[in-house]
Amino acid sequence: MGDGTLPRIAGLSGAELALVTTVAMHSPGSAGAGSLTWTLTVLTAEGVPLAESRVTSPDYPVPLAAIVQPHLDVVGLESRGPWRTEATSDGVPRFSVPVRLRPDR
């Protein structure tokens, strides 16, 4: 993840979106004074990344849902539970939330 070879989340087709079960938020980097840029990756149940996008947020506590929701709204995904913090081998923060297609899609 994070190597730039995946399509953008907004570019996924309906069939691809139906495979998405998780959104991961990871690899934060400085985006200038007081801002961070995060990588958002959508994954299948098997953990296969399908697409990713970048999102910038203030570098202070902001609910993860508020940062990610605009990307989910664009493609018709909704979260299905609480955010989880995941351990990583390099110590870089990674958070994830289960998602599904909204019933109205």
C-alpha positions as CSV (number, residue, x, y, z in Angstrom):
1,M,0.0,0.0,0.0
2,G,1.0,3.6,-0.5
3,D,3.2,3.0,-3.6
4,G,0.9,5.0,-5.9
5,T,0.0,2.2,-8.3
6,L,-3.5,1.7,-7.2
7,P,-6.5,3.5,-8.8
8,R,-8.2,6.3,-6.8
9,I,-11.1,5.2,-4.6
10,A,-13.6,7.4,-6.6
11,G,-12.7,5.5,-9.8
12,L,-13.9,2.1,-8.6
13,S,-16.8,0.5,-10.4
14,G,-19.9,-0.8,-8.6
15,A,-18.7,-4.4,-8.8
16,E,-15.3,-3.4,-7.3
17,L,-17.0,-1.5,-4.5
18,A,-19.1,-4.5,-3.6
19,L,-15.9,-6.3,-2.7
20,V,-14.7,-3.6,-0.3
21,T,-15.0,-4.5,3.4
22,T,-12.4,-2.3,5.1
23,V,-11.0,1.2,4.8
24,A,-7.5,1.7,6.2
25,M,-6.1,5.1,7.1
26,H,-2.3,5.1,7.2
27,S,1.1,6.5,6.3
28,P,0.7,10.1,7.6
29,G,3.1,12.7,6.4
30,S,3.5,16.4,6.9
31,A,1.6,18.5,4.5
32,G,2.9,21.9,5.7
33,A,2.4,23.8,8.9
34,G,-0.3,22.2,11.0
35,S,-1.4,19.6,8.4
36,L,-1.0,15.9,7.7
37,T,-1.6,14.0,4.5
38,W,-3.0,10.4,5.1
39,T,-3.3,7.5,2.7
40,L,-6.7,5.9,2.6
41,T,-6.9,2.4,1.1
42,V,-10.0,0.2,0.5
43,L,-9.5,-3.5,1.0
44,T,-11.3,-6.7,0.3
45,A,-12.1,-9.2,3.1
46,E,-8.9,-11.0,2.2
47,G,-6.9,-7.8,2.8
48,V,-6.3,-7.1,-0.9
49,P,-6.0,-3.4,-1.6
50,L,-8.3,-2.2,-4.5
51,A,-7.8,1.5,-4.5
52,E,-6.3,4.4,-2.5
53,S,-6.6,8.2,-2.2
54,R,-4.9,10.9,-0.2
55,V,-6.6,13.2,2.4
56,T,-5.3,16.1,4.3
57,S,-6.3,16.8,7.8
58,P,-5.3,19.2,10.6
59,D,-2.4,17.9,12.7
60,Y,-4.4,17.8,15.9
61,P,-7.1,15.4,17.1
62,V,-9.9,15.2,14.6
63,P,-12.3,12.2,14.6
64,L,-11.1,9.8,11.9
65,A,-14.7,9.4,10.6
66,A,-14.9,13.1,9.9
67,I,-11.7,13.0,7.8
68,V,-12.7,9.9,5.8
69,Q,-16.4,10.4,5.4
70,P,-16.2,12.6,2.3
71,H,-14.3,9.8,0.4
72,L,-16.9,7.2,1.5
73,D,-19.8,9.4,0.5
74,V,-18.5,9.9,-3.0
75,V,-18.5,6.1,-3.7
76,G,-21.5,5.2,-1.5
77,L,-19.8,3.4,1.3
78,E,-20.7,3.6,5.0
79,S,-18.8,2.5,8.1
80,R,-20.1,-0.5,10.0
81,G,-18.5,-0.2,13.3
82,P,-15.8,1.4,15.4
83,W,-12.4,2.4,14.2
84,R,-9.5,0.1,15.2
85,T,-5.9,0.8,15.8
86,E,-3.6,-1.7,14.2
87,A,-0.1,-2.5,15.2
88,T,2.5,-2.1,12.4
89,S,6.1,-3.3,12.2
90,D,7.4,0.2,11.5
91,G,5.4,1.9,14.2
92,V,3.6,4.2,11.7
93,P,0.0,4.7,12.7
94,R,-2.6,2.6,10.9
95,F,-6.3,2.7,11.6
96,S,-9.2,0.8,10.0
97,V,-12.9,0.6,10.0
98,P,-15.3,-2.0,8.4
99,V,-17.4,-0.6,5.6
100,R,-20.2,-1.7,3.3
101,L,-22.1,-0.2,0.4
102,R,-25.0,2.0,1.5
103,P,-28.3,0.2,1.0
104,D,-29.5,3.1,-1.3
105,R,-26.7,2.4,-3.8
